């Protein structure tokens, strides 16, 4: 089979190659998937560039997300799964067999059935972005109808789905963005209120919308950088869930100010969250796909052999939405 992979960490054009490998065979509890689409996430690009964890083998097929068709199963997996359309998550986490190949093998539980009505490209968007958005919302408990949720970075791929899932749960959604184009994208996702933090005072705008007590929850793309503002606009007894802190990787935390608000802070890392949380996300994604009118934004679509261009597109970050490799 053909696979896009790397043998060492570094710039995309220097380390990514297309090689011919043997088609993998599924071990006990695994399924083999004929890949149709592979999602390229920022974490995939950062790992390849050497900004994440070290390699776990002498080579790495990147990308944790994807979608395709099961064509073989290992012992312990029902043969009725053969022919099933699936989406994949966690494929490349701490293992060399990611989704940037004609076939991959993964544990059966990380290849859920592709919801009806979704294509392979949409399926390749469901892993890291949608599961992270889901966990960020539900880690603090099931939202109550009418709760106010602020999604920072609402035009990012996680923020895009956090807006949709929060609205699906019955919340009133505020979001922050940095441009008119991103504001339009967040509105299209369903945000009730959009604040451009480049030219608006976020604290003032949030309080003018929800009142002085603040929002019930914050889904945060940059915890350390945003925390001084978050502390001003989160309701007493509220919660913040964050999946990144790139602006301040080692933030200073004002313990007593947070304590006085009875604030709950949750860290979200989809790869290692509990099996219960993963299954809840899978179940809710299935229901959301049926009832939530999900909206997907694919910024770039490349052939599997154009993996270098795909990684460079993610690094450039000039367009809104996903980057996908496709066999179709």
Residue, then its C-alpha position, 0 to 999 in steps of 0.5 A: x500500500x502507499x502511505x505518507x510518512x516520516x522517519x524523522x521529525x522536521x519541516x514537512x518538505x524535508x521529512x514527509x515522503x510517500x512510500x510503499x508498505x505492506x498492507x497491515x493485518x488486524x490483530x485481536x480486537x482490531x479492524x482494518x480500514x480502507x481509508x477514504x479521507x484523512x483529517x490533518x489537525x494542528x496537533x499532527x503538524x506540530x508532532x511532525x515538526x518536533x513540537x510534541x511528543x517524540x516518535x514511538x517507532x522508526x517511522x510514523x504515518x501521521x494523522x489521528x482522524x479519518x474515515x473509510x470502510x472496514x475490509x477485515x477484522x481481527x479475532x474478537x470483532x464481529x465479521x458483520x463489521x466488514x463493509x461498515x463505513x466508519x470514522x476513526x480517532x486516535x489512530x496515530x497517538x503513541x502508535x505508528x499507524x495513522x490514517x495517511x495511508x491506503x489502509x490502517x488498522x485500529x482498535x475496533x472501539x476507535x472506529x465508530x460507525x459513520x453516522x447516516x448522511x455524513x460523507x467520508x470527508x465529514x467523518x474525517x472531521x469528527x475525531x479531535x475537533x468534534x470530540x474535543x468540543x464535546x468534552x469541553x462542553x460536557x466535562x462540567x456536566x450536561x448544560x441546562x437549557x438557557x445556560x450562557x456559554x462563551x466559546x473563545x476562538x469561535x472560528x477555529x475548528x474546535x470552536x466551530x463545533x463547540x458553538x454548534x454542540x452548545x446550541x444543540x444542548x440548548x445554550x445561549x452562545x457567545x463567541x470571540x473572533x478576530x475578524x469580520x470573516x471569522x465573525x460571519x463563520x461563527x454566526x453561520x455555526x449558530x452563535x447568538x452573539x459574536x465579539x471581535x476582540x480586536x476592536x471590542x472590549x470583551x469584558x464590557x461586551x459580555x456583561x452588556x449581554x448577560x449582565x454583571x454576574x457573567x457567563x455560566x461556562x467558558x470553552x477556551x482555546x488559550x487558557x493562560x492568555x485569556x484567564x485574566x479576562x475569563x476570571x472577570x466574566x465567569x459567573x460565581x460557581x461557573x466552569x472553564x474548560x480549556x484544550x490549549x494554552x499556546x499564548x502562555x504555556x505555564x500560566x500564573x494562576x491566581x488561586x484565591x481569586x478563582x477560589x472566591x468564585x468557586x470556579x471549576x477548571x477542566x483540562x481537555x485532552x481527547x487522546x487520554x480522556x476516559x473510555x466513558x467520556x469517549x463513548x459519551x462523545x460517540x453516542x452524542x455525535x451520532x445523535x447530533x448528526x441525526x438531529x443537529x443539522x451539523x455544519x462542516x467547513x473544509x478549507x482545503x482538500x488534497x490528494x493523499x500523495x499531496x501530504x506535504x501541501x496539506x501540512x503546509x496549508x495547516x501551518x499557514x493557517x490562512x483559511x477557515x476550516x479543515x484540511x483533508x487528504x482524500x482518496x476520492 
